[in-house]
């Protein structure tokens, strides 16, 4: 009581003279009085002027739900420890709003005690010096009694308060016990501090649990959404986890699999059990597994799980169906058809007939043979057929049979197994037919295919399955063949260079692409399209051919067809700086009579030989230049020179 009298004299002196005698009150109290005086707090009232009600109060309580629910049991226990009447336990949030009160009416009823009701703001600038306001100011745990309160209304009371903090030390709220000053014991503050610390710890544990649950949810979402199968076994082969993709591939229920041995779930002996026996894993290894459902074809990775002592505790098995890998490879290597019928320019009767047959082929499932001279656009037609067919969503894999060395044709088409031949890639490699599964394969220059490979291709067409080079297993394939050649295949059959049975298999729906000289009316729109395309690529103003140049172009026979026309246009756009392209920008080889008459009486084979010979003469035997003009590879040109016995 003597201390309270001393504080009373200090308070009265401060109110009268705005001075504090040194040592008369604690430093925290003195500093608070001075702040209250500067902020204009009315020491006679001490009641808060800020209170939220209605929707605002509902939002306030909802925002602090976690804090209230965590604190409520501790507040109830703390209140039960108060043996005397006239006490209240109060919880305020980090902004100073009262959000929970447990106590006697003597304290909580505004007309009888202090204004402790939900929604009241209990900060120093509104209620003066209190234990709650000092904790909100950052003083830490504190007890304020009697005349230490700045406002007269509070001086019959004593309050003990302590901060509730988060894991980062941030203030979440304040816990306080208030009662008549004559009943408050010095140990009250200790109990409040203990309760506040318990609430802080509870919130920290709750936050950690929520973080763990969130992390587990994220991990579960990621693992369950990946396209690979994921299986985890303990060291006895018991399933501890399997994601939905893995369960679907292995044909069992994911939930029912947990706790069971993997061998009881599969209709085959799982190869991953070998890892548990040997402790050795593997990476991106191909496996073929015979099951009652048929052949399973996987690429698998197995990771042994070992503890700090090096003891095997389990294994992670990651596996992907080979068809998913094929789809990924198709996307990565661009095995897609880019062109459709709308991209093909040609209104001449011969070209319209070609497109009519191509559209019929697109609506069919039969094999297609596209014939035409080099440079006429055989792959363009093939892509359009694919894109207009029911296989348009599948891959479009193109391979030039004339550009592959003879000894590699079979492995390119059908793939090879590990160790199939010297230089073979370790682990083997799928062939073009496997990659084209579900789509179309375009076999360009089919006439260049060796006879022994023709036999194997015929077998594929008959059986609809393949065997890799050096392998024993058969792969079922679903592939439509679109073949193309610039040779007269019927003539090749008669001469024994092409198998007649393969020819009949491929020539179900033949499409003939007319050479450019047979559809001269298509040249102007083709030139217009090519000029616009080249000018756009070079970012220059649109150019046009002058009258003389157009006359030369229209009189030319175009042995290299559309490909040669494209090269001529590209060259002219690059070297001509004017808007109008004159004759001087056309190749010197483009004379008005650059090709001799009488083409209509020649077979495709004789016409091809004649074109190659004249092109070689024009380029003075320059193989690279001639091959470029003809639109074929150097190796192909060499083979044709040898085939036709053309002297250089």
C-alpha positions, 0 to 999 in steps of 0.5 A: 500500500505504501508503494501505491501511495507513492505512485498516487502522489507521483500521478497527482503531481504529474497531472497537476504539473506535467512532471515526474519525479525521478524514481517515483514510478517505473520507467515503462509507466513514466514513459507511457504517462508522457505519451498519454499526455502528448496524445491528449488522452482524457485521464478523467474518462479512460473509456475507449471511443473505438468499438466495432459491431455488426458485420465488422465485428463478425469479420474481426472474429472470423479473421482471428478464429485460429487465435481464439480457438487456440486461446480459449481452453487456456483462458478457461483454465486460467480463470478457474485458478482465480479463487476470488471473485471479480476477475476477468481473462481478456484476449486482444488481437495484434491491433488491440481489439478485444476478441474474447472475454471470460470473467465476472460481471463485476469486471466485464459489465461496463456500468460496473467495471471496465469496458471489456467487450468484444470489438473494443479497441484497447490501445494506449491512445484510447484507454491510457496506460494499462498492461494490455496497452503496454504489451501492445507497445512492445514492453513485454510481460507486465503488471499494472496496478492502481495509480500506475494507470493513467486514467482515473477510471482504471485505478481501482484495478490491477491487470497482468498481461503477456504477449502471444507471438508467432513462430517469427516473433511477430505479435499475434495478440495479448493475454491479460487478467484483470481484477480488483487491485487488492486481490491481485497477487504478484504470481498472477503475472507468472500464470499469465506469462505461462498461459500466453507462452502455451498459446504461442507454442500451440499456435506454432505446432498448429502452424507447423502441422498445417505447413506439413499438411500443405507440403504433403498435399503439394507433393501428393498433387505433383506425384499423382499428376505426373504421367510416369508410374511411381511405385515404392516398395519396402525391403520386403517388397511390400507396397508403401506407395503407388500413384494413380498412373502406376496403378492403372498401368499395372492394373490394380487398385491403388488404395487396396495395394498398400501393405500388400506384396507387389507379386500378389498384385501383378499378373507377372513377376515384377522386375523391380524385385531383382533390385531388392535381391541385388541392391543394384538399380538401373536408369532408363532401361527398356523392358518387355514383360509378358502378361495375361493382358499381352506384352507390356513395353516399358522404359524404367528407372529403379532407385534403391533406398539405403539408410546411413549404414548402407542397408537397403530399405526399399526401392523407388520404381519409375516407369513409363509406357513406351507409347507415351515416349513415342508421343513425346519423341514425335513432338520433340522431333517435329514428326507432324504434318504441317500442310493441308489441302488449303495450302496447295496452290493449283486450279489447273485441270491436272492439279484439280484431278490430283487433289480429287484423288488425294481427298479420296485417299484421305477418307480411306485407310488404304495405302497410297502411292504418290508418283511425280517428278522431283520437285512436284510436291509429293510430301506436300500431298502426303502431309495433306492426306494425313491431316485430312484423315482420321489419323491426323492426331497421330504422328507423321514420320517421313523417311527418304529411302534414297538418302539412307546408306543401304546397310542402315535402311533396315535399322532405320525403318524397324529399329534395332536391339542392344548389340545388334551390330557393331556401332549400335547404340547401347540399349537399342533404338526404335525404328521409324515404324514404331515412332509412327504407330497410330499415324502415317509413315511417308516413305519417300523415294520408295523406288530406291529401296533395296530388294531385300528390304522390300521383302521385309516391308511386304511382310510388315504390310501383311502381318502388321507387326515388326521385329527389330534388327537383332531382336526376337520380339514382335511389335504390333504396329498400326501405321498407314503407309504413304509412299512416293517415287519419281520413278515409273514403278510399273516399269521398275517392276517389269525390269525386276527392280521392284517387287510386283507384290509390294507394288500392288500392296502400295498402289491401292490408291495411286496419286499422280502429281503433274509436272509444272510444265503440264499446268502452266496456268498455276505458275502465276499464282505460285509466283505471287505466293512465293514472292510474298513469302520470300519478301516477308521472310527478308522483311522487304517491300513486295516485289514483282517480275517484269513482263520480260521476266514473266515471259521467260518464266512462262516459256521455260519447261521447269525440269525441277518443277515447283522446287526449281521455281521456288529457288529461282524466286528466292534467288531473284528476291535476294539479289534484286534491289528494285521492286520489279525483277527483270530478266537479268535476275533469272538464271542463265540456264533459263533460256526460252528453249532450255528443254528440247521438245518431245517430252510427252513421248518419253517415259518417266525413267527416260525423262528423268535421265534426260533431265539429269544429263541436261542439268549436268551439262548446264552445270559443267558437271558440278554435282553439288550445283546440279543436285541443288537445281534438281532438288535431290541429295548429292548421294541420290544424284550419284546413284542415278548417274551410276544407274543411268550410266551417264558420263561426266 
